[in-house]
Amino acid sequence: MTKEEAILEMRFSNVEEEDIEAIIAKCKHKNILPQFLDDELEKLGYERFFHFEYDEELGEESFLSPSSYNRKRNLE
């Protein structure tokens, strides 16, 4: 996945811009592994939503619904 694709996917999934910037700043390669994105999102309190991409690479199916894109942490 390219950085541009990752940014679009995170924006679509309502990840805050400052969190997107922090995650992308950690990316040193042109292509980004979905597992890396999920790990970083989870550290910031988001649900893992890229996992369906690496589940498919392993031949497993995942039925991820858009409702699972919600943030875990409570915003006050």
ZIJOLIN-V77573 format. One record per pair of residues at least 24 apart in sequence whose ideal C-beta (glycine too) atoms are under 7 Angstrom apart, sorted by the first residue. I is the first residue (numbers start at 1). J is the second residue. Records with the same first field share a line. If there is no record, write none. Layout:
I=J ; J
//
This chain:
1=31 ; 32 ; 34
2=30 ; 31
3=27 ; 32
6=32 ; 37
13=49 ; 69
14=69
15=41 ; 46
19=44
45=71 ; 72 ; 73
46=71 ; 72
47=72
//
